[in-house]
Each structure stands twice: as C-alpha cells, then as structure tokens.
C-alpha cells in the first residue's frame, strides 16, 4: 500500500504531515487518519503542519472521513493542538479544505501558507 501521507514527529512538538501525492484509497486514507491520531498519544501540546504541496485530491468519501475524524477527535484537538498550519500552493486543494471544513469546522486555530518556512515559524510561535 502506498502511503497517502508521511508523518514526521522528529521536531516534536511541531509535527509535520506531508501528503505524498498518492491517490487516496480506503486503506491508505484510514492509515493516515490513524497515524494522525497517534500524534496525540503523549498527551502534550503540539502544532501540526500539513504540507499539501504534493497532495492529490481525496475522493468525496475520504473528504467525509476526514470531516468525521475532526468531529470525533474535536476534544482531543482542543485539549492538545495549539493550531494547524497548511502549506497549500494549489488552489484546487485549498477548495477541498474548504469543503472538508464545511462538513465539520476546524476546532483549533489554523492558517494557510504557501511555503514551509512561514508555516514552521507560525507553528513555533503558537506553542
């Protein structure tokens, strides 16, 4: 199975999630959601940077799965996530993010950036 996203916790409490460009499947998208939740296992404040520079557009089904994940994990995010930064140079991917947030609002502060340097600076600032 080709990974939908790769999660890097080496700079914790800043967590980087890089979308690989692989098409979403039920298996790889569920693995991404499970790995995303695992970032909270330490019970410590964190900030997440989603790098969607290479992201493929997930199917509507997977967009809904993401929205459901946000709803199910709302309290976890409110308690431990200082905020999320999105690196999204592609306007189509920005539109997908708006669709996901129309299903379920983002429960923590977020900001969209065009490059990683600015996203990292913001993530460190909000911690």
Residue pairs with C-beta under 8 A, 6 or more apart in sequence:
1 25
1 27
1 28
1 31
2 20
2 22
2 28
3 20
3 22
3 28
3 31
3 32
4 19
4 20
4 22
4 24
4 25
4 28
4 29
4 31
4 32
4 58
5 17
5 18
5 19
5 20
5 32
5 35
5 36
6 17
6 18
6 20
7 15
7 16
7 17
7 35
7 36
7 38
7 39
8 15
8 16
8 17
8 18
9 15
9 39
12 42
12 44
12 46
13 44
13 45
13 46
13 47
13 82
13 127
14 46
14 47
14 48
14 49
14 120
14 123
14 124
14 127
15 39
15 46
15 47
15 48
15 49
16 48
16 49
16 51
17 32
17 36
17 48
17 49
17 50
17 51
18 51
18 53
18 54
19 50
19 51
19 52
19 53
19 54
19 55
19 56
20 54
21 54
21 55
21 56
22 28
22 56
23 56
24 56
24 58
24 59
24 62
26 61
26 62
29 58
29 62
29 65
30 65
33 65
33 66
33 69
36 69
37 69
37 73
37 76
39 46
39 48
40 46
40 73
40 76
40 77
40 80
40 81
43 80
44 80
45 80
45 81
45 82
45 127
46 80
46 81
46 82
46 127
47 81
47 82
47 83
47 84
47 85
47 123
47 124
47 126
47 127
48 81
48 83
48 84
48 85
48 123
49 84
49 85
49 86
49 87
49 116
49 119
49 120
49 123
50 84
50 85
50 86
50 87
51 87
51 116
51 119
52 86
52 87
52 88
52 90
52 93
52 97
53 87
53 88
53 89
53 90
55 88
55 90
55 93
57 92
57 93
57 96
58 66
58 96
63 96
63 99
63 100
63 103
64 103
66 100
67 100
67 101
67 103
67 104
68 103
68 104
70 77
70 100
70 104
70 105
70 106
70 107
71 104
74 107
77 107
77 108
78 107
78 108
81 107
81 108
82 108
82 109
82 123
82 126
82 127
83 108
83 109
83 110
83 111
83 122
83 123
83 126
84 106
84 108
84 109
84 110
85 110
85 111
85 112
85 113
85 119
85 120
85 122
85 123
86 97
86 110
86 111
86 112
86 113
86 119
87 112
87 113
87 114
87 115
87 116
87 119
88 94
88 97
88 112
88 113
88 114
89 114
94 112
97 112
109 126
111 119
111 122
113 119
113 122
